[in-house]
């Protein structure tokens, strides 16, 4: 049910009469984030969870209002899942760097250009002096560029980044949507990722089990 949530509609009165109303309270986001971070292996989960919730609160108030922006519990959980994966993959990185990278990688792909800078500034204010090293995607980025070259397409850095961001989003979300103007590169983006992942499994025979032969089913709305 959940009326008032994005994408949901109110039930008609004759159907409402068949159900018993229930009152729900907003969960304590900081406590939920703290427990999940602790379960993912973060030692400083109490401080990091409060900074993360503060970041989402400030972002929801300051960035522009867009239909595809989501700063609710679903978005928080996806960031925590990504943070846990990054923590296990990079055990030597500081915990605040791991969390910043997870928040950045989960949110930047969906932001408009002017909101990206604002979000980065909020992170810098909450985590002053923390330098986040750039992540090396190695064989995935090489495969993306190889597929683009094979298909006679250009290889601008921003487009390669968008393909990588789509891959990161797919790793933590059950479903996703590409939003943009006609001719903006949406089809080329997912077809390039499909080709890159398939190439890594079939041709390169990558040892990374996350790279599998990919098929796509696209719903055109």
C-alpha positions, 0 to 999 in steps of 0.5 A: 500500500504505502500511499503517498510514496512515489509511484503509489496511488490511493485506494478507492473508499469502497476498497479502503473499508475492507482493510483495517488502518494501521499507524506506522512510525518513521524508523531511526535511520541513524540506528538502522545505519549503525547496526548495518555498518557494524554487521558489515565490519565497520568499527566506527559505525556510530559516528559514520552512521550519523554523518551518513544520515546527516548527509542524506538529510542535507542533500534532500533539502538542498538539491533540486527536486527530481522524480528519480531522486530518492533519499529514503530507507531504500537508498540508505540500504543500497549505500550500506550494502555497497559500503560493505562490499567495498569494505571487504574488497579493500580492507586496508582503506580507512572506513570513512573513505570506504563510506564516502566512496559508497555514498558517492558511487550510489548517488552521483549517477542519478544527479543532474550536473548542478546537483553533483557539485552540491552533493560533493560539497556536502560530503567535503563539509561532513568529512573535512580533509578526507581524500578519496583515491580514484578507483581503478576498474582495470579490466572492466574499463579496458573491456568497455573501451575495447567494445566501443572501439570495435563498434566504431564509437568514440571513447570520451571519459565521461561516457566510460564513467557512465557505463561504469556507474551503471555497472555499480548501480546494477550491483546494488539495485534490483532494478534501474532506469536510464533517464535522459533526452533522446540521443543522450546515449542511453541505448549505447550505454547499456549495450556497451556494458552488455558487450563489455561483460560478455567479452570479459566472460567469453573472450578474456575468461576473467577470474572475476565471477561478477562478470557474466554473459549478459542478456537485456530485456528493456521495457520502453515506456 
